[in-house]
Every structure is written in structure tokens, then in C-alpha cells.
């Protein structure tokens, strides 16, 4: 199958060829014709599947005809949960649309709003935005939706996890009801389906990676180790295996900072990336990591989600994720686009509960590899595989405070948080 057979026109095909893409990925093969036809789409797909081009290419195709965008107006709105993802999607829009006379821009929180307001004055055929900043701009009349033709919710599950539901609902209420809506999500939980109801109409449903299965090309195992020795083991693994580009997941922002500092002190150049870092620092860290100037990127889940780092060879879970599904997302960072990857988890006895939940979800016991010199004092019990089906855990309510893509020092609704568990 070729891109030309999907109904894309010459300027877009040229941009795709410039990227070196030869054949459409499965999600692209299904999504592109459906979106060009004007259908609503609900797609279960993670990063690494080519989902971005799956919606950006056909949107460009649709927008290449039709009315010119007016000042402060938007014809297609792409909402993403994090600033990094917004920036990345924005880059893809610019790349794939480079031979078309369409205007696109990106807006997100954590940076000055004024330059964004100025850019929006000319209007944007495509606007990529995080929900909090978009609401700020909308309230200030800097963005208008009466010309809107297409809405995309990218990583909708993560947007809900991050507590953006109120902003999203407010944004949707401000959009014209007659529009095309595309929803992309790694998983389709009950909450996502609830959101989708009334949002998408007779959608084409696409699923390219079965839920909660790990990508086959990824080799993953655990290293049992006492908590106190995790840093030393990580250093040994990096040095012994001569890992050149490692994404390390840390449970907390503080832990990420500390670990990056400890690695740096051992001569392993490392940077932390998380929601408390300024946007400039996060962009710089990611750019340095991509170009190989930084060897280890220590990230929290939210900061790492959706980062497109091509063919990342090595992922390390310094801490196991609290929510088992996040294990699949995390290790999905490696082995992308058919490249082989490795994911190693450093697991201490206190994490036995998390380990069991992951094994239950994957329906397999994870391979254990002990490292000489790191024998455990506090034993990690033998796994007993629980074969009952896993029930997906509800994500934790976010704390009040500054988070990705959100207004400063407020929760997503700009109000005091309600107690947990009442969504
Ligand atoms: P995504 O899932 O959108 O984050 O895309 C993952 C990566 O796949 C990106 O680096 C894209 O540049 C790349 N990609 C997307 N579509 C194709 C394709 N048809 N052929 C080769 N690479 C692709």
C-alpha cells in the first residue's frame, strides 16, 4: 500500500516522502481515508504507531481546500495533555504541511501568553494546544471557534488522568456542534467511553495495538535489588552495558532530580524532566537527550508520556509504576518502529505488590536477572501469577498545584479539589 492510494494530494505526499516514509503504518492506512471522508474516528493507539501522521496528514488534506481562516479563528484544534506532546505534534504539523499554504501554531502553559496572543491574531488553520492555556486564551478572546471544522483529542486517556476533564468539557461546549471529531487514546476505559459519548458521532473505531499487551520486539526483565542499592546498580548497568541513551522512569519529581544529580556526580551526564521544570529547561533537556549530549534522561510518567524519541534503545524503571498499565506505556518507549529495545526494572521488596499487579496484567511472570554484588538482604518474594482478570485502577486525582499544560497554582477547574474518588 502507498500513501498516494490513501487519497492524499501531491504537496502532502511530497512532505511524507521528504520524511522517508515509504508505506503507511496500520493506523495510518485505516485513519487517513476515514478522516478525509469526514468521518469521526475513535482510535486506540499509542505513540510509536505513527498515530500523529494518522490524523495530521488527512487534516491537512481537508484544510487544503475550503475557506481561508480569519483572524483569531481556528479551523482545526488538536488538544494534547502535555506541553512536550503539543510541541511535538506542532513540529509534525509544520513538517507534513510544509508544501501547503496553511498556518499552524502551538500554545501551551508555562511560557508567556502574550506572544501566543499575537500569533493567534492572524488566525491558525491548525492550532495545537494544551487545555489549560487554551481556556486562558479563549477567555481573553484571543481564540475563536466559529470557523472550527475539526477537533482532535490526542492521548485522551492521559488528559483525563491529568484532571483536564473540566477544561475539555468547557472547550467542547464552545465549539460548533457541526464538526469532525477524532479521539486518540492508548486505552478505551469506561471514563473515556463516557467522554466519547455525545462527542463523536457514528465513529469509525480503529485499534492497532491490542490493549495492555507489550510490543513483541521489546525484551524486558526485572533486576531484584534492595532499595538502597538501586542507584549503584543503575550506574553499574549503564557503565557495564555501555548504554548511550537511557530513559529512566522515576516515581517522583524529587527522586528524578536526586537521581540525575547522583548520576552526574559519577560522570554519567543526566538531566531530570518533570512538571516542576520550566518549559525552557524541559525543551532543552529533551533536545540535548535527542542529540546525544545528555546520556540519561530521568523522567516522571507525565513528563515522559508521548515523547517521541526515535528508536530509544534502553528504558529503565528505577521505580515500578503505581498503576500497572503505565508499565506497558513506559516500556512502549523502546523498540519503536520495529527497532529492538530493552526495558529493565529495578525492583525492591517493597514493590512486590506493584510487580504482582503488572504480572497479572501481562498474564506472565517477568524474567528475573540477579546481578552479582547486588544480592538482596530484603528478599523479593517469588511471584504467584494471579490469573483473575485485572481491573484497571482509577488514576489518582491530581494534586492542586502547577502541572503540565495547566494554569499556574490552580487545579484544572480553577477551584479547590474535591475529595478523591468522586468523579
Ligand atoms: P507517533 O506514533 O505519531 O508518535 O510516530 C512515531 C514515529 O514514527 C515518528 O518518529 C514518526 O516520524 C514515525 N513514522 C510515522 N509514520 C511513519 C511511516 N509511515 N513510516 C515510517 N515512520 C513513520
Boltz pocket constraint, residues with backbone or C-beta under 6 A from the ligand:
constraints:
  - pocket:
      binder: B
      contacts: [[A, 20], [A, 21], [A, 22], [A, 23], [A, 24], [A, 25], [A, 28], [A, 46], [A, 47], [A, 48], [A, 49], [A, 50], [A, 51], [A, 52], [A, 53], [A, 306], [A, 308], [A, 310], [A, 337]]
      max_distance: 6.0
